[in-house]
């Protein structure tokens, strides 16, 4: 561990703090729920729908709608956990060659940019959330209130901005509450 400028931090065990632990548990739960409950359920509905369509020419009228809504929920549940685990897309070949200072600066920069993006997205989703509630909007066949989708997006945006702000502060003070996992750099060397 080091601070923003690469100065080594103390080698003692770093406590991630109560908020970081709660966020870790929450995002792990969301990711596991999406992976082990929603995804198999959506896959089963797709399988039944395809079978009914091609065998009996009688698809589930609500199957596509259900699957689309569930995929949005899976996506919004997985983004915070992926962010917490540093699972974002980046040029690892380049990033692994940066000095500690360079890596920290890149981490702060992408966290600032991503925070801005998700703040803007959250503001838009909040407007959509209010509109969906005021108009009583719902899906066509299953009558799922659309505000639930907006709420999932809002929660995801809130968690992401919180993660990025915590990461910025953590990198600057040398105590990232969600440190990057150690990776083998030998596979990137010539």
Secondary structure, DSSP 8 states (H G I E B T S, - for coil): -B-TT--B---S-----HHHHHHHHHHHHHHHHIIIIIHHHHHHHHHHHHHHHHHHS---TTHHHHHHHHHHHHHHHHHHHHHHTT-S---HHHHTTS-HHHHHHHHHHHHHHHHHHHHHHHHHHHHHHHHHHHHT-B-TTT--BHHHHHHHHHHHHHHHHHHHHHHHHHHHHT--TT-------GGG--
